[in-house]
Amino acid sequence: MNISGKGILRRGLALGIGIGILVLLVYFAGFDRFINVLRRASPAWIAAAVMIYATSWIFRTWRLKILTGPSGKTLRAFALFKYHISGYALNSFLPAKLGDAATVVYLKMAGVNLGRAVAIIFQTRILDLLAIVLLSTPAVILVLGKSAPGWIVTTFIFCALIVAAPLAMVAFDRKRYTARIFEKLGKKSGNRMFRLAADKAGDTYQGYHEIVSDPLLLAGSILLSLAAWGVEGLAGFAVSRALGAAVSFLPVLLAVAIGNIGKAAPATPGSVGIYEGIFAAVLVLFAVPFEVAIAVAILDHLLKKLFNVTVGGAATLRIGVSLDQIRKMVDDQGR
């Protein structure tokens, strides 16, 4: 993929900042104490964490299959798994969530309508956020209660509003007036680029409306999202057990959830340093020693990231589409 020298420099600097954050976190935890925690790691629990996390991809792939609608009936689950995890792997390295754009390209190549493909990726992000909020709420209410920090409560309220906005829009637009507005804008505009943008926006809205307005599809995709994130939280709990952290499942689930919310603003590649800092901060609220909390956070992120990059990288190669081809197809779709 042709990335400018400035782009490479920016990504390198961002990664350096992320690594610098990790170094500072370990420094404040105490290097010797941090190493001692890692030395006590249980290989059996680490292996269990990886296997548990791998299971979450069953639910993610199943969700992607039902979201593809009629096209999904002819698509093999393994092919959808490759498309999905390839996008995750590419997002770890490429700027501006180009991994998501690559997944859209894969789905279109497999016969899924472009508007539907874009709507699917958007909806998976909404569903992820919804699942995170629903699963974490019990931890906030039952464990933290009135002592819950304001920043956690504010985060969940903000996330709930983000989830509710597109769902409410579809609920109040049953006759799809918005799609007609995009269609009219496209027809009236004399600018070719604006007309294409309006047409694609209309197609995407139509695809999203179809997904959200189907009660069975919506319910099924929500349940699969809850299962995927519940399993991911369980993987984080296995990591905590591997390092001997005296913490129950709900606090770890909350740490995983808020850490992933922090990934929405990719200040560093793969949110390195950001995820770990938020994760550890949540565990500390539950009286977990900081050196243990940061060790759990780093190992949790490392194991999941290595799985996605290793398996996703192999999937990208098996798909047989080069990075340059992906960039070209993404650029072509934007025109």
N, C-alpha and C positions, 0 to 999 in steps of 0.2 A: 504494500500500500504506500502510495506516495504521500509522505507527510513532510512538510517543510522543516527546514532546520530550526526555525523558531518554534514550531510545534513540538519537535523532539525536545528542545531545550526546556520549554514550559512543562512538559510531562516529566522530564528529568528533575526539574526543580521542585515540582509538586510531590514527586516520589521522595525526594530528599527531605522535604518538610515532614512528610508522613513518617519516615524513618526517624527523623529527629524527634518527633513527638513520642515515638515508642521509646527511644533512648532516654528521654526526660522522664517518662513514666517509670521506667525500670530504675532510673537513678533515684527518684523520690521513694520508690519502694525499697530500695537498698539492694545493690547488685548481689551481694552474698546471700541475702534472704531469698531473693528471687530465684537464684540458681539452686538453692536448697529445696525450694518447692518443686522445681522441675525434676530434680534428682529423685524425688519420691514418686514420680509419675508411674502409674500402673499401665504396662503395655496392654493388658487384657481390656481395661476400660477404654483405652485410646482406640483399640481395634473396634470395640463395641460402638464407640462414638461415630467412627467412620461408617460402619455398616448401618447404623441407625440413620445417619444423614443421607446415605445413598437411598434408603427407603423413601425419603421425602420426595425423591424424583419420580417415583411411581405415581404419586398423587398429582404432582405438577404436570406430568405427561398426560395422565388421564384427563385432567382439567383442560389442557390444550386440545385434546382430541374432541371433547364434547363442544368446546367453543368454536371449533372449525365448522360445525354444523354438517350439512349434507356432504361437503367435501371431505370431512373427516372419516366418513365411512369407507372411503377407498384408500385412506392413508394408514400405513402401518404404524403401530405405536412406537416401534424402535426408530423409525424415521423421524417422527415428531420429537422423540427424546433427543435425537442428535441435533435437530434444529434448535431446540430449546436450550440445551446445555451449551451448544456452540455460541449462542448469543450471550450467555452468562460469561463464558470464557473471554469473548471479545470485549465485553464491557469492562473486564479487569484491566485491559491495556489501552483500549481506544477511547478517545475523547467523545463527549457529547452523546453518550449512550448509543454509539453506532452499533453495538451488539444487538440492541433492540431493532434497529433498522435492518440489520442483517437477517434477523429472524423473520421480519416482514417479507424480505426478499425471498428467503427460503420457502415460506408458505405460499407466496405468489407463484414461485417456480413449480410448486407441487399442485397448483390448480385452484388455490383459494383466491377469491376475489380480493383485489388490492384494498378496497375500502374495508372489507371484513377483516383482512389481515392486520391492518393498522388498528382497527377497533379491538381486535383480540388482544394485542399487546398492551394497549391502553387499559383494557378491562382487567388483565392479569395484574397490573400494578395497583389498580383500585381494589381488587379482591385481596391482594397481599396486605394492603394497608387495613382493609376491613377486618381480616382475620387477626392481624396483629392487635388491633384495638379490642376486638371481642375476647381474645384469649388472655390479654393482659389485664383487662378490667378486674377480674376476680383477685388478682394479686394486689392491685392498688386498693381495692375495697376491703378485702378480708385480711390482708397482711399489713399493709401500711396504714390503712384507715385514715383518720384525721391528720396523721403525721406525714401524709404524702406531700413531698415538696411541690411547691407551686409550679415549677418548671415541668414536672411530669404531668400534672393535671392539665396545664396549658397545652402541652404537646398533644395529649390525647384529644382534647377539645378541637384543636386545629385539624388533626387528622380526621376526626369524625366529620368535620365540615367539608373537608376535601372529598371524602367518600360520598357524602350526602348530595353534594352539588350536582354531579352528572346524573345520579339516580333520580333526583327530584326533577331535573330538566326533562328527562324522558317521561316521567310520570305525569307531568303537566303538559306534555306535548304528544298526546296519543295519536293525533292525526298528522304528526310529522310536519308541522308548519316550518320548522327550522330548515329541514331539507329543501323545502320549496323556496325558501329565501335564498339559500345557496345557489339553487338552480336558476332563479331569476337574476341574481347578481352575475352569474356566469354568462347568461345570454345577453344581458344588457351591456356588459363590459366590452370595450373595443380592444383592451389589452390582452394579448394571448396568454401571458404568464398569469395574470390575475384570473382569467377565465379557467385556465387549467387548475389553479389553486382552489377556486370555488367549486369546480366539479369534483375534485378529489376530497375536499372537505365535506361536500354533500354525500359522496359515496361512503366516507368513513362514518358520518353521522347515521346514515341508513343502516350500516353494518352494526354500529353500536346499539341503535334502537332495537334491532332484531334480537340482539343478544340479551339486552336488559329486559325487554318486554315479554320474554318467554319465562313464565314463572318456574317451570320445571328446570329449565336450563340454568336460571339464576340460582335457584336453591341448590342444585347439584354442584355448580361451580363454587358456591360459598362453602358447602360441606367439604369439598375436596381441598379448598384453600385452608380451611381450619385444620384438616388432617395434615397437610403438608407443613404448616407452621407449628402445629403441635409436636410433630416428629422432629422438626428442627430444634425446637426448645428442648426436647428429650435428648437430642444429641449433645446440646450444650450442657445438660445436666450430667450426662455420662462423662464429659470432659471435667466437670467439677469434681465428680467422684474419683476420676483418675488422679487428680492432684490433691485429694483429701480435703476438699473444702466442706466445711460444716454448714451446708445450706440446703434448703429443700427445693423442690422442683419449681414452685411458683416464682420465687425470686429470680431464678435462672431464666425462666421463660420471659419474665419482665425485662431482664437485662438483654436477652437476645432480641426481643421486640424493639426496645428503644434504640438499641445499637443499630438495628437495621433501618429504623426511621431516620437515624442520622446519616445513613448512606444516600438519602434522597438528595443531599447537597454534596456531590462528589468533589470535595475540595482537594482530595489527593487520589491518585489512581487506586481503585479498589477500596477507597475510604480507609486506607492504611493509617493507623494512628487515631483516626476519628472514632471508628467502631470500638477499638480497644478502650479508649478513654471513657466513652459513654458507658460501655459494658461494665467496666470496673467501678465507675462512680455509682451505678445502681447496686452492685453487690455490696459495696461499702455501706450502703444504707441499711443492709441487713446484717451488720456487724461482722462481715467477712474481712479479715486483715487485708490491707492494701496489697501487700506482696503476693498474697494468694489470689486476690481478685484480678490483678493485672496478669498474672500467669495464666489463669483460666481464660481470660479475655483473649490473650495473644494466641494460646493454643487452639481455642475454639475457632477463631478467625483463620488461623493458619491451616488447620485441617480441612475446613470447608472450602477455603480458597484453593488449596492444592488439589482437592477433589475436582472442583469445577474446572480449573485450568488444565489439569492433566486429562481428564475424561473429555472435557469440552474441546481441548486442542486436538485430541485424536478424532473427535467427531467432525471437527471442521475439515480435517484432512480427508476423512472418509466421504464427506459431502462432495468434495472435489471442486469446490469453488475457491479460487484464490482471493487473497485480501484485496488485490487490485480490482478483481472482478466485482467483489462486493461493493467497494467504493464507487465503481463506475455505475453499477445498477442502482445504488442508492441515489447517486447524483441524477441519473436518468429519471428516476421516479419523482424527484423533486422538480423536474422541469415541466 
